[in-house]
Amino acid sequence: MADVVMPGMNGREFAGEVAKKSLVHRTLFVSGHTDDAIVRHEVLEPRLALLDKPFSPDSLLRRLREVLDGPADKAKP
């Protein structure tokens, strides 16, 4: 799980670095920004696994389960 906006690098860059070390193979991105702004600024590709902030513990657990059980290409780092 990685926030889209972080100091020093964005969540996509962070997930890519972690994936290079073969530590994870799926990523759930979280953000308080709108999907449109994230895509427009080319931080994430459309249709990647994203959970909007604020979120409840239940919605986080549901979304994580979807990411783990769903197609890998929707949760690529």
PDB file with SEQRES, HELIX, SHEET and CRYST1 records, atoms N, CA, C and O in Angstrom:
SEQRES   1 A   77  MET ALA ASP VAL VAL MET PRO GLY MET ASN GLY ARG GLU          
SEQRES   2 A   77  PHE ALA GLY GLU VAL ALA LYS LYS SER LEU VAL HIS ARG          
SEQRES   3 A   77  THR LEU PHE VAL SER GLY HIS THR ASP ASP ALA ILE VAL          
SEQRES   4 A   77  ARG HIS GLU VAL LEU GLU PRO ARG LEU ALA LEU LEU ASP          
SEQRES   5 A   77  LYS PRO PHE SER PRO ASP SER LEU LEU ARG ARG LEU ARG          
SEQRES   6 A   77  GLU VAL LEU ASP GLY PRO ALA ASP LYS ALA LYS PRO              
HELIX    1 AA1 GLY A   11  LYS A   20  1                                  10    
HELIX    2 AA2 ASP A   35  ARG A   40  1                                   6    
HELIX    3 AA3 PRO A   57  ASP A   69  1                                  13    
HELIX    4 AA4 ALA A   72  LYS A   74  5                                   3    
SHEET    1 AA1 3 ALA A   2  ASP A   3  0                                        
SHEET    2 AA1 3 PHE A  29  SER A  31  1                                        
SHEET    3 AA1 3 LEU A  50  ASP A  52  1                                        
CRYST1    1.000    1.000    1.000  90.00  90.00  90.00 P 1           1          
ATOM      1  N   MET A   1       0.850  -1.158   0.000  1.00  0.00           N  
ATOM      2  CA  MET A   1       0.000   0.000   0.000  1.00  0.00           C  
ATOM      3  C   MET A   1       0.899   1.225   0.000  1.00  0.00           C  
ATOM      4  O   MET A   1       1.823   1.322   0.808  1.00  0.00           O  
ATOM      5  N   ALA A   2       0.635   2.150  -0.894  1.00  0.00           N  
ATOM      6  CA  ALA A   2       1.464   3.351  -1.003  1.00  0.00           C  
ATOM      7  C   ALA A   2       0.587   4.564  -1.277  1.00  0.00           C  
ATOM      8  O   ALA A   2      -0.349   4.504  -2.073  1.00  0.00           O  
ATOM      9  N   ASP A   3       0.904   5.656  -0.610  1.00  0.00           N  
ATOM     10  CA  ASP A   3       0.206   6.905  -0.890  1.00  0.00           C  
ATOM     11  C   ASP A   3       0.714   7.430  -2.227  1.00  0.00           C  
ATOM     12  O   ASP A   3       1.896   7.296  -2.541  1.00  0.00           O  
ATOM     13  N   VAL A   4      -0.169   8.021  -3.007  1.00  0.00           N  
ATOM     14  CA  VAL A   4       0.213   8.540  -4.321  1.00  0.00           C  
ATOM     15  C   VAL A   4       1.175   9.716  -4.179  1.00  0.00           C  
ATOM     16  O   VAL A   4       2.145   9.817  -4.930  1.00  0.00           O  
ATOM     17  N   VAL A   5       0.915  10.602  -3.223  1.00  0.00           N  
ATOM     18  CA  VAL A   5       1.753  11.783  -3.033  1.00  0.00           C  
ATOM     19  C   VAL A   5       2.570  11.610  -1.755  1.00  0.00           C  
ATOM     20  O   VAL A   5       2.016  11.496  -0.661  1.00  0.00           O  
ATOM     21  N   MET A   6       3.890  11.592  -1.908  1.00  0.00           N  
ATOM     22  CA  MET A   6       4.798  11.445  -0.774  1.00  0.00           C  
ATOM     23  C   MET A   6       5.982  12.379  -0.996  1.00  0.00           C  
ATOM     24  O   MET A   6       6.270  12.751  -2.134  1.00  0.00           O  
ATOM     25  N   PRO A   7       6.673  12.762   0.077  1.00  0.00           N  
ATOM     26  CA  PRO A   7       7.857  13.614  -0.102  1.00  0.00           C  
ATOM     27  C   PRO A   7       8.997  12.834  -0.764  1.00  0.00           C  
ATOM     28  O   PRO A   7       9.260  11.684  -0.414  1.00  0.00           O  
ATOM     29  N   GLY A   8       9.653  13.461  -1.701  1.00  0.00           N  
ATOM     30  CA  GLY A   8      10.827  12.851  -2.325  1.00  0.00           C  
ATOM     31  C   GLY A   8      10.547  12.032  -3.570  1.00  0.00           C  
ATOM     32  O   GLY A   8      11.332  12.066  -4.518  1.00  0.00           O  
ATOM     33  N   MET A   9       9.448  11.300  -3.589  1.00  0.00           N  
ATOM     34  CA  MET A   9       9.061  10.509  -4.763  1.00  0.00           C  
ATOM     35  C   MET A   9       7.576  10.239  -4.657  1.00  0.00           C  
ATOM     36  O   MET A   9       7.001  10.308  -3.570  1.00  0.00           O  
ATOM     37  N   ASN A  10       6.949   9.930  -5.791  1.00  0.00           N  
ATOM     38  CA  ASN A  10       5.526   9.616  -5.729  1.00  0.00           C  
ATOM     39  C   ASN A  10       5.330   8.130  -5.432  1.00  0.00           C  
ATOM     40  O   ASN A  10       6.278   7.346  -5.464  1.00  0.00           O  
ATOM     41  N   GLY A  11       4.109   7.768  -5.148  1.00  0.00           N  
ATOM     42  CA  GLY A  11       3.810   6.390  -4.782  1.00  0.00           C  
ATOM     43  C   GLY A  11       4.152   5.391  -5.868  1.00  0.00           C  
ATOM     44  O   GLY A  11       4.570   4.271  -5.575  1.00  0.00           O  
ATOM     45  N   ARG A  12       3.978   5.784  -7.119  1.00  0.00           N  
ATOM     46  CA  ARG A  12       4.304   4.880  -8.234  1.00  0.00           C  
ATOM     47  C   ARG A  12       5.801   4.598  -8.272  1.00  0.00           C  
ATOM     48  O   ARG A  12       6.214   3.459  -8.491  1.00  0.00           O  
ATOM     49  N   GLU A  13       6.609   5.625  -8.060  1.00  0.00           N  
ATOM     50  CA  GLU A  13       8.068   5.432  -8.036  1.00  0.00           C  
ATOM     51  C   GLU A  13       8.469   4.544  -6.859  1.00  0.00           C  
ATOM     52  O   GLU A  13       9.302   3.649  -7.000  1.00  0.00           O  
ATOM     53  N   PHE A  14       7.867   4.802  -5.697  1.00  0.00           N  
ATOM     54  CA  PHE A  14       8.150   3.997  -4.512  1.00  0.00           C  
ATOM     55  C   PHE A  14       7.803   2.524  -4.752  1.00  0.00           C  
ATOM     56  O   PHE A  14       8.606   1.637  -4.462  1.00  0.00           O  
ATOM     57  N   ALA A  15       6.610   2.273  -5.280  1.00  0.00           N  
ATOM     58  CA  ALA A  15       6.181   0.897  -5.545  1.00  0.00           C  
ATOM     59  C   ALA A  15       7.111   0.216  -6.549  1.00  0.00           C  
ATOM     60  O   ALA A  15       7.401  -0.973  -6.418  1.00  0.00           O  
ATOM     61  N   GLY A  16       7.575   0.961  -7.543  1.00  0.00           N  
ATOM     62  CA  GLY A  16       8.517   0.399  -8.518  1.00  0.00           C  
ATOM     63  C   GLY A  16       9.835   0.008  -7.885  1.00  0.00           C  
ATOM     64  O   GLY A  16      10.401  -1.032  -8.223  1.00  0.00           O  
ATOM     65  N   GLU A  17      10.330   0.826  -6.973  1.00  0.00           N  
ATOM     66  CA  GLU A  17      11.588   0.503  -6.275  1.00  0.00           C  
ATOM     67  C   GLU A  17      11.428  -0.740  -5.401  1.00  0.00           C  
ATOM     68  O   GLU A  17      12.317  -1.591  -5.361  1.00  0.00           O  
ATOM     69  N   VAL A  18      10.311  -0.843  -4.708  1.00  0.00           N  
ATOM     70  CA  VAL A  18      10.064  -2.009  -3.862  1.00  0.00           C  
ATOM     71  C   VAL A  18       9.912  -3.259  -4.728  1.00  0.00           C  
ATOM     72  O   VAL A  18      10.407  -4.325  -4.364  1.00  0.00           O  
ATOM     73  N   ALA A  19       9.242  -3.140  -5.854  1.00  0.00           N  
ATOM     74  CA  ALA A  19       9.053  -4.285  -6.756  1.00  0.00           C  
ATOM     75  C   ALA A  19      10.373  -4.772  -7.324  1.00  0.00           C  
ATOM     76  O   ALA A  19      10.544  -5.973  -7.531  1.00  0.00           O  
ATOM     77  N   LYS A  20      11.316  -3.862  -7.582  1.00  0.00           N  
ATOM     78  CA  LYS A  20      12.633  -4.259  -8.093  1.00  0.00           C  
ATOM     79  C   LYS A  20      13.342  -5.206  -7.133  1.00  0.00           C  
ATOM     80  O   LYS A  20      14.141  -6.046  -7.544  1.00  0.00           O  
ATOM     81  N   LYS A  21      13.036  -5.056  -5.855  1.00  0.00           N  
ATOM     82  CA  LYS A  21      13.657  -5.908  -4.841  1.00  0.00           C  
ATOM     83  C   LYS A  21      12.838  -7.175  -4.608  1.00  0.00           C  
ATOM     84  O   LYS A  21      13.117  -7.945  -3.690  1.00  0.00           O  
ATOM     85  N   SER A  22      11.833  -7.380  -5.440  1.00  0.00           N  
ATOM     86  CA  SER A  22      10.939  -8.539  -5.369  1.00  0.00           C  
ATOM     87  C   SER A  22      10.263  -8.681  -4.008  1.00  0.00           C  
ATOM     88  O   SER A  22      10.017  -9.795  -3.544  1.00  0.00           O  
ATOM     89  N   LEU A  23       9.966  -7.557  -3.375  1.00  0.00           N  
ATOM     90  CA  LEU A  23       9.298  -7.596  -2.077  1.00  0.00           C  
ATOM     91  C   LEU A  23       7.781  -7.623  -2.213  1.00  0.00           C  
ATOM     92  O   LEU A  23       7.094  -8.193  -1.365  1.00  0.00           O  
ATOM     93  N   VAL A  24       7.255  -7.018  -3.262  1.00  0.00           N  
ATOM     94  CA  VAL A  24       5.806  -7.020  -3.495  1.00  0.00           C  
ATOM     95  C   VAL A  24       5.537  -7.184  -4.983  1.00  0.00           C  
ATOM     96  O   VAL A  24       6.375  -6.865  -5.826  1.00  0.00           O  
ATOM     97  N   HIS A  25       4.359  -7.683  -5.277  1.00  0.00           N  
ATOM     98  CA  HIS A  25       3.972  -7.848  -6.677  1.00  0.00           C  
ATOM     99  C   HIS A  25       2.657  -7.147  -6.989  1.00  0.00           C  
ATOM    100  O   HIS A  25       2.244  -7.075  -8.147  1.00  0.00           O  
ATOM    101  N   ARG A  26       2.003  -6.632  -5.958  1.00  0.00           N  
ATOM    102  CA  ARG A  26       0.747  -5.891  -6.120  1.00  0.00           C  
ATOM    103  C   ARG A  26       0.779  -4.682  -5.206  1.00  0.00           C  
ATOM    104  O   ARG A  26       1.349  -4.731  -4.116  1.00  0.00           O  
ATOM    105  N   THR A  27       0.168  -3.600  -5.654  1.00  0.00           N  
ATOM    106  CA  THR A  27       0.152  -2.369  -4.873  1.00  0.00           C  
ATOM    107  C   THR A  27      -1.241  -1.767  -4.885  1.00  0.00           C  
ATOM    108  O   THR A  27      -1.893  -1.688  -5.926  1.00  0.00           O  
ATOM    109  N   LEU A  28      -1.678  -1.349  -3.724  1.00  0.00           N  
ATOM    110  CA  LEU A  28      -2.891  -0.548  -3.600  1.00  0.00           C  
ATOM    111  C   LEU A  28      -2.437   0.869  -3.325  1.00  0.00           C  
ATOM    112  O   LEU A  28      -1.747   1.126  -2.339  1.00  0.00           O  
ATOM    113  N   PHE A  29      -2.822   1.794  -4.199  1.00  0.00           N  
ATOM    114  CA  PHE A  29      -2.486   3.199  -4.018  1.00  0.00           C  
ATOM    115  C   PHE A  29      -3.621   3.890  -3.284  1.00  0.00           C  
ATOM    116  O   PHE A  29      -4.793   3.596  -3.521  1.00  0.00           O  
ATOM    117  N   VAL A  30      -3.273   4.811  -2.390  1.00  0.00           N  
ATOM    118  CA  VAL A  30      -4.271   5.613  -1.681  1.00  0.00           C  
ATOM    119  C   VAL A  30      -3.977   7.079  -1.942  1.00  0.00           C  
ATOM    120  O   VAL A  30      -2.824   7.478  -2.107  1.00  0.00           O  
ATOM    121  N   SER A  31      -5.054   7.885  -1.978  1.00  0.00           N  
ATOM    122  CA  SER A  31      -4.857   9.308  -2.243  1.00  0.00           C  
ATOM    123  C   SER A  31      -6.054  10.123  -1.798  1.00  0.00           C  
ATOM    124  O   SER A  31      -7.193   9.657  -1.817  1.00  0.00           O  
ATOM    125  N   GLY A  32      -5.771  11.345  -1.398  1.00  0.00           N  
ATOM    126  CA  GLY A  32      -6.810  12.317  -1.112  1.00  0.00           C  
ATOM    127  C   GLY A  32      -7.115  13.187  -2.315  1.00  0.00           C  
ATOM    128  O   GLY A  32      -7.991  14.049  -2.249  1.00  0.00           O  
ATOM    129  N   HIS A  33      -6.399  12.972  -3.426  1.00  0.00           N  
ATOM    130  CA  HIS A  33      -6.618  13.729  -4.666  1.00  0.00           C  
ATOM    131  C   HIS A  33      -7.619  12.986  -5.538  1.00  0.00           C  
ATOM    132  O   HIS A  33      -7.800  11.778  -5.382  1.00  0.00           O  
ATOM    133  N   THR A  34      -8.259  13.681  -6.438  1.00  0.00           N  
ATOM    134  CA  THR A  34      -9.227  13.036  -7.319  1.00  0.00           C  
ATOM    135  C   THR A  34      -8.519  12.148  -8.339  1.00  0.00           C  
ATOM    136  O   THR A  34      -7.366  12.391  -8.698  1.00  0.00           O  
ATOM    137  N   ASP A  35      -9.222  11.120  -8.799  1.00  0.00           N  
ATOM    138  CA  ASP A  35      -8.660  10.226  -9.825  1.00  0.00           C  
ATOM    139  C   ASP A  35      -8.199  11.009 -11.039  1.00  0.00           C  
ATOM    140  O   ASP A  35      -7.139  10.728 -11.599  1.00  0.00           O  
ATOM    141  N   ASP A  36      -9.001  12.001 -11.454  1.00  0.00           N  
ATOM    142  CA  ASP A  36      -8.692  12.794 -12.635  1.00  0.00           C  
ATOM    143  C   ASP A  36      -7.369  13.544 -12.463  1.00  0.00           C  
ATOM    144  O   ASP A  36      -6.552  13.574 -13.384  1.00  0.00           O  
ATOM    145  N   ALA A  37      -7.153  14.144 -11.299  1.00  0.00           N  
ATOM    146  CA  ALA A  37      -5.910  14.890 -11.056  1.00  0.00           C  
ATOM    147  C   ALA A  37      -4.708  13.959 -11.061  1.00  0.00           C  
ATOM    148  O   ALA A  37      -3.645  14.317 -11.569  1.00  0.00           O  
ATOM    149  N   ILE A  38      -4.869  12.777 -10.503  1.00  0.00           N  
ATOM    150  CA  ILE A  38      -3.766  11.811 -10.448  1.00  0.00           C  
ATOM    151  C   ILE A  38      -3.375  11.367 -11.852  1.00  0.00           C  
ATOM    152  O   ILE A  38      -2.190  11.318 -12.183  1.00  0.00           O  
ATOM    153  N   VAL A  39      -4.362  11.046 -12.674  1.00  0.00           N  
ATOM    154  CA  VAL A  39      -4.098  10.618 -14.051  1.00  0.00           C  
ATOM    155  C   VAL A  39      -3.562  11.776 -14.879  1.00  0.00           C  
ATOM    156  O   VAL A  39      -2.621  11.610 -15.655  1.00  0.00           O  
ATOM    157  N   ARG A  40      -4.164  12.950 -14.712  1.00  0.00           N  
ATOM    158  CA  ARG A  40      -3.746  14.120 -15.496  1.00  0.00           C  
ATOM    159  C   ARG A  40      -2.292  14.469 -15.229  1.00  0.00           C  
ATOM    160  O   ARG A  40      -1.584  14.874 -16.152  1.00  0.00           O  
ATOM    161  N   HIS A  41      -1.829  14.326 -14.008  1.00  0.00           N  
ATOM    162  CA  HIS A  41      -0.434  14.629 -13.673  1.00  0.00           C  
ATOM    163  C   HIS A  41       0.478  13.421 -13.875  1.00  0.00           C  
ATOM    164  O   HIS A  41       1.645  13.437 -13.484  1.00  0.00           O  
ATOM    165  N   GLU A  42      -0.071  12.376 -14.489  1.00  0.00           N  
ATOM    166  CA  GLU A  42       0.687  11.183 -14.875  1.00  0.00           C  
ATOM    167  C   GLU A  42       1.374  10.507 -13.699  1.00  0.00           C  
ATOM    168  O   GLU A  42       2.469   9.964 -13.848  1.00  0.00           O  
ATOM    169  N   VAL A  43       0.739  10.535 -12.530  1.00  0.00           N  
ATOM    170  CA  VAL A  43       1.272   9.820 -11.377  1.00  0.00           C  
ATOM    171  C   VAL A  43       0.869   8.358 -11.458  1.00  0.00           C  
ATOM    172  O   VAL A  43       1.670   7.472 -11.161  1.00  0.00           O  
ATOM    173  N   LEU A  44      -0.369   8.102 -11.860  1.00  0.00           N  
ATOM    174  CA  LEU A  44      -0.864   6.732 -12.011  1.00  0.00           C  
ATOM    175  C   LEU A  44      -1.552   6.585 -13.352  1.00  0.00           C  
ATOM    176  O   LEU A  44      -2.067   7.548 -13.920  1.00  0.00           O  
ATOM    177  N   GLU A  45      -1.548   5.362 -13.842  1.00  0.00           N  
ATOM    178  CA  GLU A  45      -2.308   5.047 -15.050  1.00  0.00           C  
ATOM    179  C   GLU A  45      -3.764   4.834 -14.664  1.00  0.00           C  
ATOM    180  O   GLU A  45      -4.056   4.428 -13.540  1.00  0.00           O  
ATOM    181  N   PRO A  46      -4.672   5.103 -15.586  1.00  0.00           N  
ATOM    182  CA  PRO A  46      -6.089   4.837 -15.290  1.00  0.00           C  
ATOM    183  C   PRO A  46      -6.294   3.358 -14.944  1.00  0.00           C  
ATOM    184  O   PRO A  46      -5.604   2.486 -15.474  1.00  0.00           O  
ATOM    185  N   ARG A  47      -7.219   3.097 -14.078  1.00  0.00           N  
ATOM    186  CA  ARG A  47      -7.666   1.751 -13.705  1.00  0.00           C  
ATOM    187  C   ARG A  47      -6.705   0.990 -12.801  1.00  0.00           C  
ATOM    188  O   ARG A  47      -6.931  -0.197 -12.562  1.00  0.00           O  
ATOM    189  N   LEU A  48      -5.647   1.606 -12.285  1.00  0.00           N  
ATOM    190  CA  LEU A  48      -4.841   0.917 -11.286  1.00  0.00           C  
ATOM    191  C   LEU A  48      -5.592   0.938  -9.962  1.00  0.00           C  
ATOM    192  O   LEU A  48      -6.489   1.759  -9.769  1.00  0.00           O  
ATOM    193  N   ALA A  49      -5.236   0.050  -9.061  1.00  0.00           N  
ATOM    194  CA  ALA A  49      -5.936  -0.069  -7.778  1.00  0.00           C  
ATOM    195  C   ALA A  49      -5.723   1.192  -6.946  1.00  0.00           C  
ATOM    196  O   ALA A  49      -4.598   1.520  -6.570  1.00  0.00           O  
ATOM    197  N   LEU A  50      -6.813   1.886  -6.668  1.00  0.00           N  
ATOM    198  CA  LEU A  50      -6.756   3.150  -5.940  1.00  0.00           C  
ATOM    199  C   LEU A  50      -7.884   3.194  -4.928  1.00  0.00           C  
ATOM    200  O   LEU A  50      -9.014   2.807  -5.227  1.00  0.00           O  
ATOM    201  N   LEU A  51      -7.576   3.665  -3.732  1.00  0.00           N  
ATOM    202  CA  LEU A  51      -8.571   3.873  -2.684  1.00  0.00           C  
ATOM    203  C   LEU A  51      -8.504   5.337  -2.291  1.00  0.00           C  
ATOM    204  O   LEU A  51      -7.443   5.848  -1.931  1.00  0.00           O  
ATOM    205  N   ASP A  52      -9.647   6.009  -2.362  1.00  0.00           N  
ATOM    206  CA  ASP A  52      -9.708   7.433  -2.031  1.00  0.00           C  
ATOM    207  C   ASP A  52      -9.749   7.650  -0.523  1.00  0.00           C  
ATOM    208  O   ASP A  52     -10.418   6.921   0.209  1.00  0.00           O  
ATOM    209  N   LYS A  53      -9.018   8.671  -0.077  1.00  0.00           N  
ATOM    210  CA  LYS A  53      -9.077   9.086   1.324  1.00  0.00           C  
ATOM    211  C   LYS A  53     -10.237  10.058   1.484  1.00  0.00           C  
ATOM    212  O   LYS A  53     -10.580  10.738   0.516  1.00  0.00           O  
ATOM    213  N   PRO A  54     -10.835  10.155   2.613  1.00  0.00           N  
ATOM    214  CA  PRO A  54     -10.648   9.274   3.764  1.00  0.00           C  
ATOM    215  C   PRO A  54     -11.369   7.948   3.530  1.00  0.00           C  
ATOM    216  O   PRO A  54     -12.340   7.890   2.776  1.00  0.00           O  
ATOM    217  N   PHE A  55     -10.901   6.902   4.166  1.00  0.00           N  
ATOM    218  CA  PHE A  55     -11.539   5.596   4.040  1.00  0.00           C  
ATOM    219  C   PHE A  55     -11.689   4.978   5.427  1.00  0.00           C  
ATOM    220  O   PHE A  55     -10.945   5.295   6.355  1.00  0.00           O  
ATOM    221  N   SER A  56     -12.652   4.105   5.538  1.00  0.00           N  
ATOM    222  CA  SER A  56     -12.900   3.409   6.800  1.00  0.00           C  
ATOM    223  C   SER A  56     -12.042   2.149   6.848  1.00  0.00           C  
ATOM    224  O   SER A  56     -11.571   1.684   5.810  1.00  0.00           O  
ATOM    225  N   PRO A  57     -11.837   1.597   8.029  1.00  0.00           N  
ATOM    226  CA  PRO A  57     -11.109   0.327   8.117  1.00  0.00           C  
ATOM    227  C   PRO A  57     -11.772  -0.773   7.277  1.00  0.00           C  
ATOM    228  O   PRO A  57     -11.080  -1.574   6.648  1.00  0.00           O  
ATOM    229  N   ASP A  58     -13.098  -0.810   7.266  1.00  0.00           N  
ATOM    230  CA  ASP A  58     -13.794  -1.828   6.472  1.00  0.00           C  
ATOM    231  C   ASP A  58     -13.564  -1.646   4.982  1.00  0.00           C  
ATOM    232  O   ASP A  58     -13.340  -2.621   4.265  1.00  0.00           O  
ATOM    233  N   SER A  59     -13.616  -0.406   4.507  1.00  0.00           N  
ATOM    234  CA  SER A  59     -13.394  -0.195   3.072  1.00  0.00           C  
ATOM    235  C   SER A  59     -11.947  -0.504   2.696  1.00  0.00           C  
ATOM    236  O   SER A  59     -11.688  -0.981   1.591  1.00  0.00           O  
ATOM    237  N   LEU A  60     -11.005  -0.240   3.593  1.00  0.00           N  
ATOM    238  CA  LEU A  60      -9.604  -0.596   3.339  1.00  0.00           C  
ATOM    239  C   LEU A  60      -9.459  -2.111   3.227  1.00  0.00           C  
ATOM    240  O   LEU A  60      -8.821  -2.607   2.298  1.00  0.00           O  
ATOM    241  N   LEU A  61     -10.039  -2.835   4.155  1.00  0.00           N  
ATOM    242  CA  LEU A  61      -9.941  -4.296   4.111  1.00  0.00           C  
ATOM    243  C   LEU A  61     -10.590  -4.869   2.860  1.00  0.00           C  
ATOM    244  O   LEU A  61     -10.049  -5.783   2.239  1.00  0.00           O  
ATOM    245  N   ARG A  62     -11.759  -4.329   2.487  1.00  0.00           N  
ATOM    246  CA  ARG A  62     -12.428  -4.795   1.259  1.00  0.00           C  
ATOM    247  C   ARG A  62     -11.567  -4.552   0.027  1.00  0.00           C  
ATOM    248  O   ARG A  62     -11.416  -5.430  -0.822  1.00  0.00           O  
ATOM    249  N   ARG A  63     -11.005  -3.347  -0.058  1.00  0.00           N  
ATOM    250  CA  ARG A  63     -10.202  -2.994  -1.242  1.00  0.00           C  
ATOM    251  C   ARG A  63      -8.919  -3.821  -1.291  1.00  0.00           C  
ATOM    252  O   ARG A  63      -8.504  -4.257  -2.365  1.00  0.00           O  
ATOM    253  N   LEU A  64      -8.291  -4.040  -0.138  1.00  0.00           N  
ATOM    254  CA  LEU A  64      -7.089  -4.892  -0.115  1.00  0.00           C  
ATOM    255  C   LEU A  64      -7.423  -6.310  -0.584  1.00  0.00           C  
ATOM    256  O   LEU A  64      -6.649  -6.908  -1.332  1.00  0.00           O  
ATOM    257  N   ARG A  65      -8.550  -6.845  -0.160  1.00  0.00           N  
ATOM    258  CA  ARG A  65      -8.956  -8.187  -0.584  1.00  0.00           C  
ATOM    259  C   ARG A  65      -9.173  -8.206  -2.092  1.00  0.00           C  
ATOM    260  O   ARG A  65      -8.766  -9.156  -2.761  1.00  0.00           O  
ATOM    261  N   GLU A  66      -9.811  -7.167  -2.637  1.00  0.00           N  
ATOM    262  CA  GLU A  66     -10.021  -7.087  -4.085  1.00  0.00           C  
ATOM    263  C   GLU A  66      -8.685  -7.074  -4.828  1.00  0.00           C  
ATOM    264  O   GLU A  66      -8.536  -7.738  -5.854  1.00  0.00           O  
ATOM    265  N   VAL A  67      -7.729  -6.330  -4.317  1.00  0.00           N  
ATOM    266  CA  VAL A  67      -6.407  -6.240  -4.954  1.00  0.00           C  
ATOM    267  C   VAL A  67      -5.702  -7.590  -4.913  1.00  0.00           C  
ATOM    268  O   VAL A  67      -5.112  -8.016  -5.906  1.00  0.00           O  
ATOM    269  N   LEU A  68      -5.760  -8.253  -3.781  1.00  0.00           N  
ATOM    270  CA  LEU A  68      -5.082  -9.543  -3.649  1.00  0.00           C  
ATOM    271  C   LEU A  68      -5.742 -10.632  -4.489  1.00  0.00           C  
ATOM    272  O   LEU A  68      -5.056 -11.503  -5.024  1.00  0.00           O  
ATOM    273  N   ASP A  69      -7.061 -10.589  -4.606  1.00  0.00           N  
ATOM    274  CA  ASP A  69      -7.788 -11.622  -5.347  1.00  0.00           C  
ATOM    275  C   ASP A  69      -7.995 -11.286  -6.817  1.00  0.00           C  
ATOM    276  O   ASP A  69      -8.302 -12.177  -7.610  1.00  0.00           O  
ATOM    277  N   GLY A  70      -7.838 -10.035  -7.196  1.00  0.00           N  
ATOM    278  CA  GLY A  70      -8.141  -9.602  -8.550  1.00  0.00           C  
ATOM    279  C   GLY A  70      -6.976  -9.801  -9.521  1.00  0.00           C  
ATOM    280  O   GLY A  70      -5.947 -10.376  -9.165  1.00  0.00           O  
ATOM    281  N   PRO A  71      -7.153  -9.321 -10.743  1.00  0.00           N  
ATOM    282  CA  PRO A  71      -6.119  -9.449 -11.772  1.00  0.00           C  
ATOM    283  C   PRO A  71      -4.860  -8.676 -11.397  1.00  0.00           C  
ATOM    284  O   PRO A  71      -4.947  -7.538 -10.937  1.00  0.00           O  
ATOM    285  N   ALA A  72      -3.725  -9.267 -11.583  1.00  0.00           N  
ATOM    286  CA  ALA A  72      -2.444  -8.637 -11.207  1.00  0.00           C  
ATOM    287  C   ALA A  72      -2.185  -7.353 -11.978  1.00  0.00           C  
ATOM    288  O   ALA A  72      -1.548  -6.442 -11.447  1.00  0.00           O  
ATOM    289  N   ASP A  73      -2.657  -7.255 -13.208  1.00  0.00           N  
ATOM    290  CA  ASP A  73      -2.383  -6.042 -14.001  1.00  0.00           C  
ATOM    291  C   ASP A  73      -3.116  -4.813 -13.465  1.00  0.00           C  
ATOM    292  O   ASP A  73      -2.751  -3.689 -13.812  1.00  0.00           O  
ATOM    293  N   LYS A  74      -4.132  -4.995 -12.634  1.00  0.00           N  
ATOM    294  CA  LYS A  74      -4.836  -3.859 -12.027  1.00  0.00           C  
ATOM    295  C   LYS A  74      -4.136  -3.380 -10.764  1.00  0.00           C  
ATOM    296  O   LYS A  74      -4.500  -2.340 -10.215  1.00  0.00           O  
ATOM    297  N   ALA A  75      -3.141  -4.118 -10.295  1.00  0.00           N  
ATOM    298  CA  ALA A  75      -2.451  -3.762  -9.056  1.00  0.00           C  
ATOM    299  C   ALA A  75      -0.946  -3.809  -9.229  1.00  0.00           C  
ATOM    300  O   ALA A  75      -0.212  -4.068  -8.274  1.00  0.00           O  
ATOM    301  N   LYS A  76      -0.486  -3.560 -10.445  1.00  0.00           N  
ATOM    302  CA  LYS A  76       0.945  -3.620 -10.682  1.00  0.00           C  
ATOM    303  C   LYS A  76       1.644  -2.448  -9.982  1.00  0.00           C  
ATOM    304  O   LYS A  76       1.084  -1.358  -9.869  1.00  0.00           O  
ATOM    305  N   PRO A  77       2.851  -2.683  -9.525  1.00  0.00           N  
ATOM    306  CA  PRO A  77       3.589  -1.587  -8.851  1.00  0.00           C  
ATOM    307  C   PRO A  77       4.029  -0.528  -9.834  1.00  0.00           C  
ATOM    308  O   PRO A  77       4.656   0.456  -9.441  1.00  0.00           O  
TER     309      PRO A  77                                                      
END                                                                             
